[in-house]
Amino acid sequence: MKRTYFPRQCWSLTGVLVGMVLLFALSASAQAPSIEGTYQLISRKLPDGTVLKPPDTMGLWTFTKTHISFNNIRKDATGKFFSSSVVSTYKLTATEYSVTRLFSIVTDQIGGKDTVYDLSGQTGSAPVKMEGGRIEFKNPFAPYPSFVLEGNKITSTLDGRVDVWEKVQ
């Protein structure tokens, strides 16, 4: 009975291929940050130092693998409201955040403005900065805030206003 051996070069090539697949899988997972989950608005600090908390301001922000649902509401001292709802698709990589707004509804009684409905399908992207467990990017639609995600917390800032969101799921 004749024995056949798998040539040493084939074992080496197999090892190299397995190593490359593992490295590719590890680098792909390292380069694809996840922000999936539901975040609740904990507080809003206004530029004058006033801190608002529920029930004066409330919000819920959910990220699935591909979609975002954002809802928030604020009531001022006179009983007027500001509310916004936005539904979008998004993609987040280690280098870019891209988003397509499917629709948004903004009601601004506080500012005395009419309700605005946006079905434009507007798309935008912005660079992402990743450092350790910290992810930082700006919303590509002006004048929306910039975001920092660290652990189970998102901090968004715009014109001196600071919102703190905490992951609840």
VMD Tcl script that draws the C-alpha trace (Angstrom):
set ca {
  {0.00 0.00 0.00}
  {1.47 3.29 -1.08}
  {1.24 6.23 1.32}
  {0.70 9.70 -0.01}
  {1.68 12.70 1.99}
  {0.23 16.16 1.88}
  {3.14 18.28 0.72}
  {4.66 20.54 3.36}
  {4.09 23.55 1.11}
  {0.32 22.87 1.14}
  {0.25 22.79 4.95}
  {2.12 26.10 5.00}
  {-0.25 27.62 2.46}
  {-3.25 26.37 4.43}
  {-1.83 27.93 7.60}
  {-1.24 31.23 5.84}
  {-4.79 31.25 4.42}
  {-6.35 30.45 7.81}
  {-4.24 33.18 9.42}
  {-5.29 35.69 6.77}
  {-8.98 34.83 7.24}
  {-8.66 35.24 11.02}
  {-6.83 38.55 10.67}
  {-9.42 39.80 8.18}
  {-12.27 38.80 10.52}
  {-10.59 40.49 13.49}
  {-9.81 43.67 11.57}
  {-13.33 43.79 10.13}
  {-14.85 43.53 13.60}
  {-12.41 46.12 14.93}
  {-13.28 48.47 12.08}
  {-17.05 48.08 12.37}
  {-18.03 49.83 15.59}
  {-21.50 49.16 16.94}
  {-23.80 51.73 18.49}
  {-26.84 49.45 18.42}
  {-29.25 49.90 21.27}
  {-31.80 52.24 22.77}
  {-30.67 55.39 24.55}
  {-32.74 57.59 26.85}
  {-32.19 61.32 27.32}
  {-30.98 61.80 30.90}
  {-30.29 65.53 30.93}
  {-29.84 68.65 28.84}
  {-27.55 71.46 29.95}
  {-28.39 74.77 28.28}
  {-25.76 77.41 27.43}
  {-26.84 79.49 30.45}
  {-26.07 76.56 32.78}
  {-29.69 75.50 33.34}
  {-30.03 71.72 33.53}
  {-33.27 70.18 32.24}
  {-34.36 66.66 33.15}
  {-37.53 64.64 32.57}
  {-40.36 65.57 32.40}
  {-39.18 68.98 31.08}
  {-37.19 67.27 28.35}
  {-37.42 63.63 27.29}
  {-36.12 61.56 24.44}
  {-35.56 58.06 23.14}
  {-33.02 57.20 20.46}
  {-32.82 53.71 18.96}
  {-30.13 52.34 16.65}
  {-30.67 48.98 14.96}
  {-28.05 47.52 12.61}
  {-29.31 49.77 9.80}
  {-31.93 52.22 11.10}
  {-32.30 55.08 13.57}
  {-35.45 56.22 15.31}
  {-35.03 59.49 17.22}
  {-37.75 61.19 19.28}
  {-37.49 64.04 21.73}
  {-39.72 66.63 23.34}
  {-39.15 69.69 25.48}
  {-41.65 71.78 27.41}
  {-40.74 75.35 28.39}
  {-41.90 77.34 31.44}
  {-44.88 78.74 29.50}
  {-46.16 75.28 28.58}
  {-45.08 75.44 24.92}
  {-43.43 72.45 23.26}
  {-40.59 71.63 20.92}
  {-40.58 68.11 19.54}
  {-38.77 66.25 16.81}
  {-38.99 62.79 15.32}
  {-36.51 61.50 12.79}
  {-36.30 58.10 11.08}
  {-33.16 57.34 9.08}
  {-30.96 54.60 7.74}
  {-27.27 54.73 8.63}
  {-23.91 53.06 8.32}
  {-21.06 53.49 10.78}
  {-17.51 52.39 10.00}
  {-14.22 53.15 11.68}
  {-13.75 56.09 9.30}
  {-17.21 57.32 8.27}
  {-20.76 57.87 9.51}
  {-23.32 58.09 6.70}
  {-27.02 58.66 7.13}
  {-30.09 58.96 4.92}
  {-33.06 60.73 6.45}
  {-36.25 58.88 5.53}
  {-38.49 61.45 7.21}
  {-38.58 63.96 10.03}
  {-41.25 65.98 11.80}
  {-40.32 69.05 13.84}
  {-42.83 71.05 15.87}
  {-41.50 74.25 17.42}
  {-44.17 76.06 19.47}
  {-41.38 77.50 21.66}
  {-39.83 79.25 18.65}
  {-43.23 80.16 17.21}
  {-42.64 78.16 14.03}
  {-44.92 75.93 11.99}
  {-44.52 72.17 12.02}
  {-42.01 71.07 9.38}
  {-42.27 67.72 7.59}
  {-39.22 66.52 5.67}
  {-39.50 63.60 3.25}
  {-36.47 64.64 1.19}
  {-34.43 61.45 1.62}
  {-31.38 63.66 2.19}
  {-28.08 61.76 2.52}
  {-24.89 62.95 4.16}
  {-21.69 61.63 5.68}
  {-19.05 62.74 8.14}
  {-15.66 61.46 9.27}
  {-15.44 59.28 12.38}
  {-12.71 59.51 14.99}
  {-12.15 56.37 17.07}
  {-9.85 56.21 20.06}
  {-10.01 53.24 22.41}
  {-13.70 52.76 23.23}
  {-14.58 56.32 22.21}
  {-16.38 57.08 18.92}
  {-16.76 60.68 17.80}
  {-18.55 62.13 14.77}
  {-20.78 65.01 13.66}
  {-24.25 64.76 12.27}
  {-23.77 65.63 8.59}
  {-26.96 67.72 8.52}
  {-26.42 71.29 9.75}
  {-27.16 72.58 12.34}
  {-27.33 69.25 14.16}
  {-24.96 68.30 16.98}
  {-21.75 66.36 17.23}
  {-21.70 63.08 19.12}
  {-19.33 61.24 21.43}
  {-20.11 57.63 22.30}
  {-18.30 56.11 25.26}
  {-19.46 52.88 26.84}
  {-23.21 53.13 27.45}
  {-23.35 56.91 27.07}
  {-23.81 59.34 24.18}
  {-23.03 63.01 24.69}
  {-24.28 65.37 22.01}
  {-23.28 69.02 21.82}
  {-24.55 71.96 19.79}
  {-24.01 75.68 20.37}
  {-23.20 75.24 24.07}
  {-26.06 72.82 24.71}
  {-25.04 69.40 26.06}
  {-27.36 66.38 26.00}
  {-26.50 63.20 27.86}
  {-28.07 59.95 26.66}
  {-27.75 56.65 28.52}
  {-28.19 53.19 27.00}
  {-31.24 51.44 28.44}
  {-31.28 48.38 26.19}
}
mol new
graphics top color blue
foreach p $ca { graphics top sphere $p radius 0.5 }
foreach p [lrange $ca 0 end-1] q [lrange $ca 1 end] { graphics top cylinder $p $q radius 0.2 }
display resetview
